[in-house]
Amino acid sequence: MIVGVGIDLVEIARIERMLREKGEHAMERLFTFREVDYARGRPSPAQHFASRFAAKEAAFKALAGNDVARAVGWRDIEVVNHADGRPTLEFHGIAKRRAEQLGVVRVHVTLTHTDTTAGAVVVLEGELPA
């Protein structure tokens, strides 16, 4: 059963500006070490930072619904890759607590980008009630 859905689009130029103006501070505030390491290792890091930012925003929307959800921080949601390269999300801290409240057992995420825009869709799946 689907317990949450979120979608988000991010202008890559916005992320480029943020990284240029705020640099390390922005990366430390918004992204985990693994996310920074992954994006920096790509030919166009801003595209990958933007798609991860979009995934976090989409996940916020999918987790929405109560005071716990409103307290989720940027680094509580982490985009990681399966061994085969597919993206997924790991929830930490408050996001993990909210996912447990929703009964999340599977997370589906897709990331995309063009030269100008990055996007993400997140679907949270829970167990059917007994």
URGI-V857796 format. One record per pair of residues at least 24 apart in sequence whose C-alpha atoms are under 10 Angstrom apart, sorted by the first residue. I is the first residue (numbers start at 1). J is the second residue. Records with the same first field share a line. If there is no record, write none. Layout:
# URGI-V857796
I=J  J
This chain:
# URGI-V857796
1=103  104  105  124  125  126  127  128  129
2=62  102  104  106  107  123  124  125  126  127  128
3=62  63  99  102  103  104  105  123  124  125  126  127  128
4=58  59  60  61  62  63  64  65  99  102  104  107  122  123  124  125  126
5=58  59  60  61  62  63  64  108  109  121  122  123  124  125
6=54  55  56  57  58  59  60  61  62  63  64  109  120  121  122  123  124
7=54  55  56  57  58  59  60  61  62  109  110  119  120  121  122  123
8=51  53  54  55  56  57  58  59  60  61  111  118  119  120  121  122
9=50  51  53  54  55  57  58  111  112  113  117  118  119  120  121
10=47  49  50  51  52  53  54  55  57  113  116  117  118  119  120
11=46  47  50  51  54  113  114  115  116  117  118  119
12=45  46  47  48  49  50  51  113  114  115  116  117  118  119
13=46  47  50  115  116  117
14=46  50  116  117
15=45  46  47  48  49  50  51  53
16=45  46  47  49  50
17=46
18=46
19=46  49
28=74  75
29=73  74  75
30=56  73  74  75  76  77  78
31=56  74  75  76  77  78  79
32=74  75  76  77  78  79  80
33=75  78
34=78  79  80
35=75  78  79  80  81
38=79  80  81
44=115
46=118
47=112  113  114  115  116  117  118  119
48=111  112  113  118
49=118
50=111  112  113  116  117  118  119  120
51=79  110  111  112  113  117  118  119  120
52=77  78  79  80  87  89  111  112  118  119  120
53=77  78  79  118  119  120
54=111  112  117  118  119  120  121  122
55=79  87  88  89  109  110  111  112  118  119  120  121  122
56=89  120  121  122
57=119  120  121  122
58=109  119  120  121  122  123
59=89  91  95  107  109  120  121  122  123  124
60=95  122
61=122  123
62=99  121  122  123  124
63=95  96  98  99  101  102  104  122  123  124
64=98  99  102
65=98  102
66=98
67=98
68=94  95  97  98  99  101
69=94  95  96  97  98  99  101
70=94  95  98
71=95  98
72=96  97  98
79=109  111
86=110  111
87=111
88=122
89=122
99=124  125  126
100=126
102=126  127
103=127  128  129
